[in-house]
Amino acid sequence: MVKHNQSQALWLALGAVACWSTVASAFKLTLAHFSVWQLLLVAATTSVVFLWLLLAWQGKANQVWRNLVDRPKFYLLSALLNPVLYYWVLLGAYDRLPGQQAQAINYTWAITLSLLAVPFLGQTLARRDLLAVLLGYLGALVIATQGDLLGLNFTDGWGVLMALASTLVWSAYWILNVRHHGDPLIGLTLNFSLALPVILVLTWRFSDFQMQAWQGWFGAIYLGLFEMGVAFVLWLMAMQRAESTARIANLIFLSPFVSLFLLYFLVGEPIALATPVGLLLILLGLGLQRRQGKRA
């Protein structure tokens, strides 16, 4: 049993937020040298190695096969959703859109989840939830059109659709896992391990293995290690140690704003006025959802 320690939980959560805040910049910088499938192949391989080493260190490696045998269809479907389908559409969005647009639209996944929870989990939407949905998608529209709501001139229509699709896939992944009470680290290890052969074949089919740029290797390994591995572990440890998970969870709201500044300084992407405005609307919608959840 892990002892509660709010101070430790805070620092662990800040570490996870710091990792996630660099993701948009890392995606954009790496995609300048690798294709979507090349990036995903290297990142997923890195994540698999990291997760297996971590399981071996924790003495849980021998439990992986038992979990897979118990629920093979569940883990295969989960792996196809995340990382295969999720990162394909997400990286496709980053490949087409400015990083600030892709990451802000993807941030509406929690709002998408609340909509999908109605038919799939039998939940209901209160008035506050409906207002949260309206604010969230209004914010996404402001960002996608760069404030031209009447003209609806998108930077890249397919890119916007892929960013929105990433929220659907991620929400579907969480709905699939909501009643699964297994070890999350073992589940994630199985996801990436089962997905790796699929990603390898898709890279061969839709891209190639001509990956010579060291910048691409560095970025993809960084993403596999920190975005797909370390950040998850830090967040999980923070939740286990937190005396108040709500206070820790609120730290995630720092990530998109830090990400904007990193995109500006590291990628050289100017921050459009519409982006922080739309992001504030999205976060306001998420905040309303959190208040509704606490009352429930």
N, C-alpha and C positions, 0 to 999 in steps of 0.2 A: 504493500500500500504506500503510495507516494504521499509524503507530508505536504500540507498546504503551506505555501510561502509566497505571499503576494508580491514581495519585492523581487524574488527570483522570477516569478511568473511575468512580471512587468518587463524585466530585461530580456527574457527569452522571447516574449511577444514583440518587443521592439526590434530584436534581431531578425525575426521573421518578416516584419514590416519593412525593414531595411532591405532585405533580399527581394521582396516583391516590388519595392519601389524602383529597383534597377531593371526590372524585366522588360519594360517597354523600350528602354534605350538599348538593352542587349539584343532584343529582337531586331530592331531597326539596323543596328550596326552589323549584326551577323548576316542578315538577309542581303546586305550589300555584297556579300562574298559567297554565300551558299544559297542554294534553292531551298524551298520550304521542306522538301523531303530529305534533302541532305542534312539540313539543320536538325530535323526531328530524329533522323537515324543516329547521329552522333550524340545528341542530347539524351535520347532514350537509352542508348548503350551505356553512357556515363551514369545515368540514374540507376540502371539495373545493377551495375558493379557496386555503386555506393550502397544501395539498399540491401544487397546480399551480404556485403561486409558488415553492415550495421546489424543485420539479423544474426549473423554468426557471432558477433561480439556480444549480443544479448542472449545467445544460446537458444534462439528461436528458429534457426534454419531448418531444423528437423520437423517443424510443424507445418511447413509450407505445403508439402506434398499431401499431407492429411487433409488440409483445408481444400485443396484443389479436387481431390477425390470425392469429398463430401458434396461439393457444389460446382461441378465443372462448367455447366451451362451459364451459371451466374457469373463466374469469373471471366469466362470468355466474352460474354456480352459486355461486361463492365470494362474489359480491356479494349474492346472495339470502340466503346464510347470515349474512354479516356485511358491512354493518350491518343489513339489513332485518329478518330473523327474529330475530337475536340481541338487538338493542336493543328490538324490540317486546316480547319476553317479559321481558327484564330490566327495562325501564322499567315494564312492567305489574306486575311484582313490587314495584318500589319504590312504585308508585302505591297498592298495596293493603297493604303491610307496613310496619312500622317500618324505618327505614334500616338499623339494626343487624342485623335479621334477614335482609333481602334481601342485603346485602353479604356476610354471613358464609356463608350458604347458597351464594351464587354462588362463593365462594372454594373450594368443593369441586370445581371444574371439573377440576383436575389429577388428582383421584382418579377422577372419571368417565372422564377420558381414559385412565387405566391400564386400566379395564375394557373400554372400546371398542377399545383397541389389541389385545386378545386376538383377537377375530374378524376385525377389519379389517386389522391389520398382522402377524398371526401371532405376536404376542408371548405369553409365558407369565407367569403370576402365581406368585411365590414365596410362602412362608409370611409373610414380612415384608410383602409387598404386600397379602395378604389381611388382615393385622392393620391395616395402614394404611387400607384401605377401611373396615373395621369401625369404627375410631376416627373417621374422617372423617365417616361418615354418622351415627354416634352423636352426634357433636358437632352436626351439622346438626339432628338430632332434638331434642336438648336445647334448642337455640336456638328452633326452630320451635314447640315446645310450652311454652316458657318454663320448662322444668324439670319439667313435668308429664308424665313419660314414660308412666305407667300410664293416665292419663286421656286422653292424646292429644288434648288440646284445643288446636287450632291457632288462632292469631290470625286467620288468613284462609286457608282451605284452598286456594283458587284461587291466592292469592298465593304460597304455598309451592310449589305445583306449577309455577308460572311461573318461580320462582327456580331450581328443580331443572331445569326445561326449558332454562333459559339455559346450564346447565353441559353439557347434552347438545349443544346447538347449537354452543357454543364448541368443544367437543371434536371435533365433526364437522368444523368449520372447520379445525382444526389437522391432523386426519387427512387431509383433502383436500389441504392444503398441504405435508404432510411431505415429499413427494417432488418438490415444485416448487422448483427452485433458481434462480428468477429474482430480480431485484432486489426486495427486500421493499417499498421505498418506491414503486416503480412499481406493484407489485401492489396495495398499499393505495389508491393513487390511482385505479386502475381500479375497484377494489371500490366506492368511494364515488361515483365518477362514474357508473358503470352503475346503481348503486342509487338515485341521486337522482330520476330520472324515476318510478321505481316508488314511492318514498316520497311524491312529489308527488301521484300518483294516489290512493294509499291515504289520504293526508291529506284529499283532496277527498271520498273515499267514506266514511270512517269518522269524520271530524272536520270542521273548517272552517278558514277562514283569518282568523277574527276574533281576531287576536293583538294586543291593544292594551296589555297590561301591560308596562311597561318592565322590570320584574323578570324576567318570563319571557324577554324578548329578551336581557337581560344574561346570565342563567343558561345559556340555550341556546347563545349565542355562546361563552361561556366553555367549556362542555363540548365544543363542536365544535373549538375551538382547542387546548385543553389535553388533554382526555381522549382525543380522537380524533386528535390531531395531534402536539402538542409532546411529550407523554409518550412516544409511540412513537419519535419521532426521537431523544430523549435516551437512551432505553434502548438503541436500536440503536447509537448512537455509543459508549455505555458498553461494550457487548459487543465492539465492534470494537477498543477501546483496552485492554481488560482483559487483564492478564497471568494472572489467575486468575478465570475467569468464575463459578466456584462461589461465591467470596467475594462477588462483586458480586450474584449471583442471590439470595443469602441476605438481602439488604436488603429484598426484597419482603415478608418476614415482618413488617416494621415497619408496613406500610401499614394492615392492618385495625385495629391498636390505636390508631394516630394517628387513623384515621377515626372510631373510637368517641368519642374526646374531641371531635372537631370536630362530630359529630352532637349531642353534649351542649351544647356552647357556642354553636354557630351555629343549630341547628335547635330546641334546647330539648328534645331527646329524652332522657329519663332512661335510664341504662344499667341494664338488668335484670341481676340477679346471674347468671342462666343464660347470658347472652350471652358474657362473658369465659370462663366455664367451658367452654361448647361450642366457643368459638373456640380455646381451648388444645388441646382434643381434635382439632380439625381440623388445627391446625398441627403437632401431634405426629404425626398420620398423614402429613402432607406431609413432615415431617422424616424419618420412617422410609422413605418412598419415595425421598428424595434419597440416603440412605445406601445403599439397595439399588442405586440407579442408579450410584453411584460404584463400588461393588464390581463391578457388571457391566461 
